[in-house]
Amino acid sequence: MSELVKEAFQQLYPEKELRYSVSLKYSRKFKPYNANVKRYGNNLMFSFSRDWKKISKEIQVGLIQELLVKILKGNNKKTMSMELYNLFMKNVHLAVPKTKTDEVLGESFNRVNDAYFSGMLDKPNLQWGTNSTSKLGCYEYGSDTITISLIFKNEKPELLDYVMYHEMLHKKFKFSSSNGRTIHHSAEFRKMESKFENRDLAEKEITRLARRHRFGLKAILKF
């Protein structure tokens, strides 16, 4: 699979010679369509989730090129393969099976969908995460899954709805790439996020909630 990396490099940097030893491995440890690259001295090590094995070579080349731009920097060029990769990631949710659901999360999604998206956002997989106070929610493009921290399970619906709203905005706007950076919170994202009713109050209450859970956990650990 190192040949795939070499091809991606040559397309991206046609005037340069590849001076790195490269490798590409597919791993079961990654979530759907996740990937990374690590540099150790003169070695570039690419790791992809196994889902990528069934995806076309052109799209995989685009993924490699996006990772190359991030780790090597200094290239603003966009290739057709990179465009194909970004298009794939923005639409992969359409083919992902929706098998995970939860009554409380489903009700929150429906409230937010009706209030801010005219009911037009298709429902993703919904699941509870851990009792995290640092990662309150996340949206995974590859699995089309919104995960919410368990600290919201028995709290005010409007607090859960605000975190749900933030993750639904990620689903709506996806991402963009610029100068080797992946932008998840665009100006348009921030503008729409500010429209949440009583947003400032919700953020203050969520901060207090997270602090309360952190102190509670410390007390348990010291017992």
PyMOL commands that set and color helices and strands:
alter all, ss='L'
color gray80, all
select helices_A, chain A and resi 2-12+50-54+57-72+80-95+103-116+150-152+157-173+187-193+199-222
alter helices_A, ss='H'
color red, helices_A
select strands_A, chain A and resi 21-27+35-40+43-49+125-128+137-140+145-148+176-178+181-183
alter strands_A, ss='S'
color yellow, strands_A
deselect
rebuild
show_as cartoon
